[in-house]
């Protein structure tokens, strides 16, 4: 599965703890991230991550384009609800696209953990069916 990892500045440490704790689960999937988050995940976990631009420079939109083209299966976006974001319209658009295309989305560590545990159990296999994969 293709999984996007995004974290606002004040949530990056949470994302690093999460990626470290679930390194084994994440390692079996193709990971994408916005700039700094992706670099930190690679540095701190050794996981391979395809990095886009940072969120404010278009990274959220690049991930949104993958969602719109049915090329993203899950988004883990650790948002900071207490800090105004200069690119809030991009964030809102990304969340909307997840809803439009039924892409599982977690905006905090608790929900992300539930999605990862479900992924490990095979609960998200419907994404492969929805994408027309034939199990090859």
C-alpha positions, 0 to 999 in steps of 0.5 A: 500500500502507498502511505503518506506521512505528514506532520505539522512542525509541533507534531513532528516528534510525535510522528518520529515516535510513531514511525519508530514504534511501527517501523516493522509495519511501515517497512512493508509498504511504500511511504511518501512524506512531505519534505522535512517529515520524510527526511526525519523519518529516514534519518531516525528509522532508516525507512525508505521514504519518497519525499515531496516538497514541504507542505507550505511549498506544495507537498500537501498538494502533491499528495493530494494529486496522488489521492485524486489519481487513486495512487494513495491508500492511507494518509497519516497526517499529524495536525497541530490544531492549536497553531494557525497554518499559513497553508491551511487551504491546502490542508483542508483540500487534502482532507477533503480529497481523502473524504471524496476518494474514501482514503483512510485518514488519521489526524492524530496518533491514536487514530493512526495506531488504529489504522496501522493495526488494521493494516497489519490485520488485513482490514484495509484489503478492500483498498486493493479490491477498489483499485482493481488489483488482482492479487498479482 
